[in-house]
Amino acid sequence: MKQLLADHIKKVFACHGALDEQLVDMCTKSQSSRAVDHVDVMLHVVPTLYVDILRKQASDICDKLEDRKRKRRNSGTGLSTDVALTITEEACQAAVQLSRICEITQKFSISENEISECEIHLIL
């Protein structure tokens, strides 16, 4: 039973043209496959699109919380909008800081200021 489930999962999530446990030369044999450089995602997508999506999602949650409070006509004991926004902003700042650390570690030469910047971001 476990093997049937594992085989089904492999079929569902398999990429067309991908080979099991083998590297594929994406330039010559990629067929319809696409490659994503995860470092580029971390450097460019996370601090821009990902952070914006998180902030938009937090705003939507706060709007829903405010609507619930208005309908019930009391303050309630649930998650407050201030807490939701604070948590989201901390998560956004952490994502941006992690992206910055990845940017610094990709450099050929790292200055003392950049090392201390990494230490500050990793400690906080």
Backbone as a ProteinNet text record, in pm:
[ID]
protein_1_A
[PRIMARY]
MKQLLADHIKKVFACHGALDEQLVDMCTKSQSSRAVDHVDVMLHVVPTLYVDILRKQASDICDKLEDRKRKRRNSGTGLSTDVALTITEEACQAAVQLSRICEITQKFSISENEISECEIHLIL
[TERTIARY]
81.8	0	85.9	191.4	279	348.9	387.7	455.6	361.5	235.9	138.4	118.7	111.4	96.7	220	337.9	461.9	468.9	430.6	431.3	332.5	215.6	115.3	167	229.9	284.6	392.9	478.3	582.4	520.6	413	347.6	284.6	222.8	154.1	253.2	365	459.2	577.9	579.3	692.3	691.3	809.5	824.6	840.8	776.6	788.2	932.3	990.4	1126.1	1232.1	1195.2	1294.5	1338.1	1462.1	1516.8	1538.2	1506.2	1522.9	1670.3	1701.9	1834.5	1947.1	1920.1	2022.9	2013.8	2130	2133.8	2106	2028.7	1993.2	2057.7	2120.3	2177.6	2061.7	2028.7	1911.3	1925.8	2048.8	2068.5	2037.5	2069.5	2054.6	1942.8	1906.1	1808.9	1691.3	1656.8	1553.8	1412.2	1390.5	1256.6	1163.9	1063.8	972.5	1000	1108.6	1141.1	1197.1	1182	1236	1319.7	1425.8	1512.4	1492.4	1498	1487.2	1612.1	1679.1	1795.3	1745.7	1755.5	1699.9	1771.1	1896.1	1968.2	1906.3	1875.6	1811.9	1674.8	1601.3	1471.6	1493	1591	1617.1	1662	1740.2	1793.4	1692.8	1606.3	1521.7	1371.9	1322.2	1178.4	1135.1	1211.3	1172.3	1159.4	1260.5	1245.9	1146.3	1099.4	1004.9	865.3	844.9	711.7	662.7	746.9	705.9	666.1	746.4	716.9	588.1	570	446.9	323.7	335.9	223.6	190.6	294.1	269.8	198.2	242.7	179.5	34.9	9.8	-127.2	-215.4	-161.4	-237.6	-270	-174.5	-198.8	-305.3	-301.4	-402.3	-541.6	-551.5	-679.6	-730.7	-639.7	-678.4	-727.9	-659.8	-702.3	-839.1	-864.7	-996.4	-1105.5	-1077.2	-1175.4	-1197.6	-1089.3	-1103.6	-1188	-1164.9	-1243.1	-1390.5	-1417.5	-1556.2	-1624.9	-1552.5	-1609	-1639.6	-1548.5	-1570.1	-1691.9	-1709.1	-1824.5	-1955.3	-1953.5	-2074.8	-2112.2	-2013.1	-2040	-2057.6	-2017.3	-2029.4	-1958.4	-1848.3	-1763.3	-1619.5	-1529.4	-1387.8	-1340.8	-1398.9	-1360.3	-1225.7	-1193.9	-1066.3	-975.4	-1010	-930.2	-806.6	-748.9	-628.6	-659.5	-580.9	-603.9	-531.8	-579	-517.6	-375.7	-350.7	-215.2	-116.8	-159.4	-72	-47.4	-150.6	-135.6	-39.5	-52.6	36.8	180	196.5	330.1	400.5	329.1	387.7	426.5	340	368.1	488.1	495.6	607.7	739.2	737.8	859.1	900.8	804.2	835	890.3	835.4	884.2	1027.5	1053.6	1189	1287.9	1248.3	1336.1	1365.7	1265.3	1286.2	1381.1	1366	1454.2	1596.6	1610.7	1743.7	1811	1734.3	1789.9	1834	1756	1793.1	1922.2	1934.1	2056	2177.7	2161.5	2272.6	2312.7	2214.5	2245.2	2318.4	2278.3	2346.1	2492.7	2515.1	2652.2	2736.6	2681	2759.8	2790.5	2723.6	2751.8	2870.3	2918.3	3027.3	3160.8	3250.3	3383.6	3465.6	3446.4	3518.3	3417.2	3427	3333.2	3408.2	3354.9	3420.2	3385.4	3458.1	3431.5	3290.5	3248.7	3113.6	3006.2	3028.2	2930.4	2927.9	3043.8	3048.4	2971.3	2992.9	2920.8	2770.9	2734.9	2592.9	2530.2	2600.9	2550.5	2535.1	2632.2	2625.9	2507.1	2482.9	2369	2237.5	2224.2	2099.9	2079.7	2187.3	2174.4	2143.7	2196	2172.1	2030.6	1986.2	1852	1753.9
-119.5	0	125.5	126	242.1	265	156.2	167.7	223.6	182.7	235.8	385	427	568.7	646.7	591.3	657.5	670.3	565.4	570.6	674.4	682	780.4	922.6	946.4	1079.2	1115.8	1021.2	1047.3	1085.5	1016.6	1047.1	1186.1	1221.1	1349.7	1464.8	1450.4	1561	1550.8	1452.9	1435.3	1543.4	1590.6	1686.6	1609.1	1656.4	1591.4	1598.8	1484.1	1481.8	1475.9	1480.3	1474.2	1330.1	1312.9	1180.5	1164.4	1048.3	1024.8	1026.1	1109.3	1118.3	1140.4	1205.9	1236.1	1383.5	1442.9	1581.7	1588.5	1686.1	1703.8	1832.8	1828.4	1948.2	2033	2138.7	2218.8	2293.3	2315.3	2388.5	2303	2174.6	2092.2	1989.2	1944.7	1836.3	1870.9	1993.9	2033.2	2000.8	1984.5	1963.2	2075.1	2041.9	2146.2	2187.6	2139.4	2171.4	2312.3	2370.3	2502.8	2495.3	2571.4	2573.4	2704.1	2696.5	2814.1	2820.5	2932.4	2952.1	3001.9	2916.6	2949.9	3067.1	3087.9	3203.7	3331.7	3333.5	3451.3	3477.5	3371.2	3387.9	3454.2	3406.1	3461.3	3606.9	3640	3775.5	3875.3	3830.7	3926.4	3911	3789.3	3767.9	3785.3	3728.6	3734.6	3878.4	3965	4099.6	4189.6	4148.8	4233.8	4171.1	4072	4013.9	3942.8	3860.5	3781.9	3872.4	3973.9	4067.1	4144.4	4187.1	4258.5	4170.2	4043	3950.4	3929.5	3915.2	3900.4	4021.9	4139.4	4261.9	4274.2	4238.7	4242.6	4142.7	4024.1	3922.4	3969.4	4032	4083.5	4192.4	4276.4	4381.5	4322	4218	4151.4	4086.7	4024.4	3962.6	4068.3	4180.3	4288.6	4343	4354.7	4400	4301.8	4171.9	4071	4075	4094.4	4103.9	4224.7	4336.4	4456.9	4437.3	4368.3	4339.7	4251.8	4152.1	4064.8	4143	4231.8	4311.2	4401.6	4461	4547.8	4469.2	4348.4	4266.1	4220.5	4190.4	4142.5	4256.8	4376.2	4496.5	4484.5	4414.1	4410.8	4394.3	4414	4407.4	4263.9	4170.2	4030.4	4002.5	3876.5	3837	3770.6	3775.8	3711	3791.7	3758.5	3824.2	3968.9	4060.5	4201.3	4238.2	4342.8	4385.4	4435.4	4499.3	4547.7	4432.1	4325.6	4208.1	4144.2	4130.7	4069.8	4150.7	4282.6	4367.2	4363.1	4360.6	4355.2	4224.6	4114.5	3984	3978.5	4027.4	4025.9	4113.4	4230.4	4320.4	4259.6	4191.4	4124.2	4012.8	3939	3833.4	3892.1	4004.8	4071.4	4121.5	4181.6	4230	4114.5	4003.4	3886.2	3833.3	3831.2	3784	3875.4	4005.5	4101.5	4088.4	4071.5	4056.5	3927.9	3820	3694.4	3708.7	3780.3	3805.8	3886.8	3985.5	4068	3983.2	3893.1	3805.1	3717.1	3665.3	3584.1	3666.4	3790.7	3879.2	3899.4	3922.4	3944.8	3819.6	3703	3579.6	3539.8	3597.6	3567.7	3647.2	3745	3829.3	3756.3	3795.6	3738	3789.6	3915.9	3978.4	4046.5	4016.5	4070.9	4163.2	4283.3	4380.6	4353.8	4419.5	4407.5	4457.4	4565.8	4619.3	4518.1	4448.2	4348.9	4227.9	4190.8	4081.1	4119.3	4240.8	4283.5	4297	4337.4	4344.1	4205.8	4106	3967.9	3922.2	3951.2	3911.1	3974.3	4102.9	4171.3	4107.8	4079.4	4022.1	3879.8	3804.8	3666.7	3660.9	3755.5	3756.5	3803.5	3908.7	3961.3	3870
0	0	0	85.7	91.7	-42.4	-106.3	-235	-341.7	-340.6	-436.3	-415.1	-288.1	-257	-302	-274.8	-315.8	-467.9	-539.1	-685.9	-737.9	-674.9	-716.2	-693.6	-579.3	-549.2	-650.2	-685.6	-786.2	-920.1	-959.5	-1086.6	-1084.5	-972.8	-963	-968.5	-897.2	-885.4	-979.7	-1067.2	-1158.1	-1265.3	-1298.2	-1407.8	-1537.7	-1640.3	-1770.5	-1818.3	-1849	-1899.9	-1792.5	-1664.2	-1556.9	-1536.1	-1500.4	-1473.9	-1324.3	-1269.9	-1126.7	-1089	-991.9	-931.1	-1032.1	-1141.3	-1239.6	-1275	-1294.8	-1338.2	-1487.6	-1526.2	-1667	-1714.9	-1830.5	-1890.3	-1941.9	-1867.3	-1899.4	-2031.7	-2075.6	-2201.2	-2323.5	-2316.9	-2436.6	-2429.2	-2307.9	-2296.1	-2205.5	-2197.6	-2101.6	-2147.3	-2274.3	-2331.2	-2283.6	-2201.8	-2156.1	-2011.4	-1954.4	-1815.5	-1804.9	-1687	-1659.1	-1532.4	-1527.4	-1409.5	-1334	-1201.7	-1117.4	-1032	-1036.3	-952.4	-817.4	-717.4	-586.3	-521.1	-555.7	-502.7	-558.1	-687.3	-745.9	-683.4	-655.2	-589.1	-453.4	-378.4	-245.3	-253.4	-353.8	-365.6	-421	-510.2	-582	-555.2	-543.1	-527.4	-382	-289.2	-147.6	-97.1	-116.5	-58.7	-131.6	-246.7	-319.2	-320.4	-404.7	-421.3	-296	-236.8	-120.5	-4.2	21.6	131.6	102.3	-20.6	-56.9	-39.7	-76.7	-61.8	85.6	169.3	313.2	370.8	332.8	383.1	334.9	211.1	157.2	230.3	256.2	327.3	469.4	537.2	672.1	670.4	569.6	557.1	538.4	455.8	434.3	562.9	638.3	765.5	862.7	868.9	958.8	920.7	790.5	745.4	789.1	776.5	818.1	968.8	1045.1	1190.7	1230.9	1162.8	1192.5	1157.3	1045.8	1008.1	1112.3	1162.5	1265.4	1392.5	1428.6	1549.8	1534.3	1417.3	1393.7	1398.8	1343.4	1342.5	1483.3	1563.6	1699.6	1798.8	1759.6	1841.8	1976.3	1975.2	2093.6	2049.2	2141.8	2106.2	2090.4	2162.2	2150.3	2213.3	2221.7	2282.3	2180.2	2053.1	1949.3	1913.4	1801.5	1751.9	1716.4	1771.6	1739.7	1610.7	1547.6	1422.2	1445.1	1558.9	1588	1598.8	1664.9	1679.8	1543.7	1463.6	1330.4	1244.1	1247.5	1167.4	1220	1351.3	1410.2	1375	1388.6	1355.5	1208.2	1122.4	979	945.7	1006.1	978	1025.7	1139.4	1186.6	1091.1	1039.3	942.8	813.7	770.2	648.9	667.9	782.4	809.9	815.3	874.8	880.7	740.5	653.4	515.7	440	457.2	390.3	444	574.6	634	586.3	577.8	527.3	382.4	304.4	165.7	158.2	246.3	250	287.6	383.6	422.2	304.3	231.4	112.5	7.6	-8.1	-103.2	-63.7	63.7	111.4	93	124.1	115	-29.1	-126.5	-266.6	-320.9	-244	-290.9	-284.3	-370.5	-371.4	-253.7	-220.1	-109.8	-17.4	111.7	210.2	304.6	323	410.4	557	646.8	790.2	823.8	758.5	783.1	744.4	634.2	590.3	684.2	736.7	834.2	960.1	1008.3	1128.4	1099.6	977.3	939.4	944.9	894.3	899	1043.5	1126.2	1266.7	1335.6	1308.1	1370.4	1326.9	1198.3	1147.3	1200.6	1213.4	1260.7	1410	1486.5	1631.3	1659.8	1590.5	1615.1	1551.7
[MASK]
++++++++++++++++++++++++++++++++++++++++++++++++++++++++++++++++++++++++++++++++++++++++++++++++++++++++++++++++++++++++++++

